[in-house]
Amino acid sequence: MNDYMTALFDRFCGCPGIDETAEALRRKLSGQLGKEQRRQLLRLTDQQNAYCEQAAMGAFVSGFRLAMEIARELKENRDSL
């Protein structure tokens, strides 16, 4: 089920990735940091991206479930007429 939802999410809600302004700021900051600090910045960025992906996927799944429930109720109401 999770693979199916992931495929639907990728098809309809594919995340565009980091925007140009944020990437420019990250590059500027990265150029001012030492090697270990750059690694920490990269780990922080990766964690933020993972969190955003999980939150977006959760919202998508919730919306999908809501849509399925609404469709089920509409079908039941139509069938009962």
Backbone torsions as a table, in degrees:
resi	resn	phi	psi	omega
1	MET	NA	-41.1	-178.1
2	ASN	-64.2	-38.2	177.8
3	ASP	-63.0	-39.5	179.4
4	TYR	-63.6	-45.9	-179.3
5	MET	-66.8	-37.9	178.0
6	THR	-63.5	-42.4	178.4
7	ALA	-63.8	-42.3	176.9
8	LEU	-63.3	-44.2	179.5
9	PHE	-59.3	-47.6	-179.6
10	ASP	-61.5	-36.4	-178.4
11	ARG	-71.3	-43.1	-173.0
12	PHE	-100.0	-22.5	-173.9
13	CYS	-129.5	23.5	-177.1
14	GLY	-45.5	122.8	-178.0
15	CYS	-71.3	132.0	-178.3
16	PRO	-73.1	-9.9	-178.4
17	GLY	90.6	-169.6	-176.1
18	ILE	-72.0	140.5	-178.7
19	ASP	-79.4	166.8	-173.3
20	GLU	-63.8	-37.7	-179.1
21	THR	-65.0	-47.4	179.6
22	ALA	-63.4	-39.9	179.3
23	GLU	-65.3	-40.5	178.4
24	ALA	-63.7	-41.8	177.9
25	LEU	-64.9	-40.6	178.4
26	ARG	-63.0	-42.5	178.7
27	ARG	-64.1	-41.9	179.6
28	LYS	-62.3	-47.4	179.1
29	LEU	-64.5	-42.1	-179.6
30	SER	-60.2	-36.3	179.1
31	GLY	-68.5	-19.4	-179.1
32	GLN	-96.2	-1.8	-175.3
33	LEU	-106.7	158.6	173.6
34	GLY	-77.2	175.7	-175.5
35	LYS	-59.6	-48.8	-179.0
36	GLU	-66.3	-38.0	178.7
37	GLN	-67.4	-35.2	176.0
38	ARG	-63.9	-40.9	177.5
39	ARG	-61.8	-42.2	178.3
40	GLN	-63.9	-41.0	177.5
41	LEU	-62.0	-42.5	179.4
42	LEU	-64.0	-43.2	177.6
43	ARG	-62.2	-41.8	177.9
44	LEU	-61.6	-46.1	179.4
45	THR	-61.6	-43.0	178.4
46	ASP	-62.0	-42.0	179.6
47	GLN	-64.9	-41.5	178.2
48	GLN	-63.3	-42.8	178.9
49	ASN	-63.8	-42.3	179.3
50	ALA	-63.3	-42.6	178.5
51	TYR	-62.1	-45.3	180.0
52	CYS	-62.5	-40.2	177.9
53	GLU	-64.1	-43.1	179.2
54	GLN	-64.6	-42.5	179.7
55	ALA	-64.5	-42.9	180.0
56	ALA	-65.3	-41.8	179.4
57	MET	-65.1	-41.2	177.9
58	GLY	-61.7	-42.7	178.4
59	ALA	-65.2	-40.2	179.2
60	PHE	-63.5	-47.0	-179.4
61	VAL	-62.3	-43.0	178.2
62	SER	-61.0	-44.3	178.2
63	GLY	-64.0	-39.1	178.8
64	PHE	-64.6	-44.8	178.7
65	ARG	-62.2	-41.6	177.4
66	LEU	-61.2	-44.7	179.2
67	ALA	-62.3	-40.4	179.0
68	MET	-65.9	-38.8	178.6
69	GLU	-66.5	-42.5	177.3
70	ILE	-62.0	-43.8	179.2
71	ALA	-62.8	-40.5	179.0
72	ARG	-63.2	-45.2	179.5
73	GLU	-63.7	-42.0	178.0
74	LEU	-62.3	-40.4	178.4
75	LYS	-64.9	-43.1	178.2
76	GLU	-61.9	-43.0	179.4
77	ASN	-64.7	-39.8	179.3
78	ARG	-67.8	-39.8	-179.9
79	ASP	-68.6	-28.6	-177.2
80	SER	-82.2	-8.9	-179.9
81	LEU	-80.4	NA	NA
